[in-house]
């Protein structure tokens, strides 16, 4: 991802990073690295992003209980909790490295100086709590941020344009934010 950022920086006046779920993790981590390396970004778009490797957050533990059954699936909350833990084990095998902000952006000491940010969340998403926490931290660090919440939606809805009107609305909001960011003079 970092190589792609450098490639884009060398060819374009403005660069936007965007990703959903694990792609949101990569975009957020690359945005932190861009700030740290002095590479200006026009915008970062994080769609229900993975931001925090910590399994024991109050939101995640609460999700596991609140969603013990969801949409007729017994064990939904527990299965989701376990699946995310396995993904982190594959993504960053060494637990000591999972708190590195380039792997787990929520662990950055400061978010000050990051690119303006758009965050999209889904109500019934295991990752919603960490995205909301990240938005609070961005605001506290004076980063312009827009939170777009989608009540009633699930993780992955953004990619369901053929089935969900909210997917159209979310993509339209993101596209407008990107157009607006790219129409501004370079930072």
JONOR-V909223 format. One record per residue. RES is the residue in one letter. PHI is phi in radians with two decimals (NA if undefined). OMEGA is omega as a letter, one per 30 degrees, with the letter a starting at -180 (* if undefined). Layout:
RES_PHI_OMEGA + RES_PHI_OMEGA
This chain:
X_NA_a + X_-1.10_l + X_-1.07_l + X_-1.16_l + X_-1.07_a + X_-1.12_l + X_-1.03_a + X_-1.14_l + X_-1.03_a + X_-1.31_a + X_-2.04_a + X_-2.28_l + X_-1.22_a + X_-2.35_a + X_-2.21_l + X_-2.06_l + X_-1.86_l + X_-2.58_l + X_-2.97_l + X_-2.07_l + X_1.01_l + X_-1.17_l + X_-1.15_l + X_-1.16_l + X_-1.09_a + X_-1.10_l + X_-1.13_a + X_-1.13_l + X_-1.13_l + X_-1.16_l + X_-1.14_l + X_-1.14_l + X_-1.13_l + X_-1.05_l + X_-1.06_a + X_-1.12_a + X_-1.69_l + X_1.29_l + X_-1.70_a + X_-1.26_l + X_-2.11_l + X_-1.39_a + X_-2.97_l + X_-2.17_l + X_-2.07_a + X_-2.11_a + X_-1.76_a + X_0.53_a + X_-1.36_l + X_-1.51_a + X_-2.19_a + X_-2.36_l + X_-1.29_a + X_-1.15_a + X_-1.49_a + X_-1.64_l + X_-1.20_a + X_-1.02_a + X_-1.13_a + X_-1.15_l + X_-1.16_l + X_-1.14_l + X_-1.03_a + X_-0.98_l + X_-1.39_a + X_-1.06_a + X_-1.88_l + X_-0.94_l + X_-2.27_a + X_-2.61_a + X_0.92_l + X_1.34_a + X_-1.84_l + X_-1.14_l + X_1.39_a + X_-1.01_a + X_-1.09_l + X_-1.14_a + X_-1.11_l + X_-1.12_l + X_-0.97_a + X_-1.16_a + X_-1.11_l + X_-1.13_l + X_-1.07_l + X_-1.15_l + X_-1.10_l + X_-1.08_l + X_-1.09_l + X_-1.34_a + X_-1.20_l + X_-2.32_a + X_-1.02_a + X_-1.48_a + X_-0.97_a + X_-1.14_a + X_-1.54_a + X_-1.24_l + X_-1.67_l + X_-1.17_a + X_-1.05_l + X_-1.36_l + X_-1.92_a + X_-2.25_a + X_-0.92_l + X_-1.09_a + X_-1.55_l + X_-1.13_l + X_-1.06_a + X_-2.51_l + X_-1.90_l + X_-0.97_l + X_1.54_l + X_-1.27_l + X_-1.11_l + X_-0.86_a + X_-2.31_l + X_-2.05_l + X_-2.11_l + X_-1.96_l + X_-2.17_l + X_-2.04_a + X_-1.00_a + X_-1.72_a + X_-2.24_l + X_-1.00_a + X_-1.61_a + X_-1.01_a + X_-1.07_a + X_-1.24_l + X_-1.18_l + X_-1.14_l + X_-1.08_l + X_-1.10_l + X_-1.05_l + X_-1.04_l + X_-1.17_l + X_-1.02_l + X_-1.09_a + X_-1.11_l + X_-1.65_l + X_1.11_l + X_-1.63_l + X_-1.06_a + X_-2.47_l + X_-2.08_l + X_-1.84_l + X_-1.94_a + X_-1.72_l + X_-2.12_l + X_-1.04_l + X_1.41_a + X_-1.65_a + X_-2.02_l + X_-1.00_l + X_1.71_a + X_-1.06_a + X_-0.99_a + X_-1.59_a + X_-1.82_a + X_-1.03_a + X_-1.27_a + X_-2.13_a + X_-2.18_l + X_-1.10_l + X_-1.09_l + X_-1.14_l + X_-1.08_a + X_-1.10_a + X_-1.11_l + X_-1.13_l + X_-1.10_l + X_-1.11_l + X_-1.16_l + X_-1.06_l + X_-1.11_l + X_-1.07_l + X_-1.19_l + X_-1.01_a + X_-1.07_a + X_-1.13_a + X_-1.34_l + X_-1.49_l + X_-1.44_l + X_-1.11_l + X_-1.00_l + X_-1.35_*
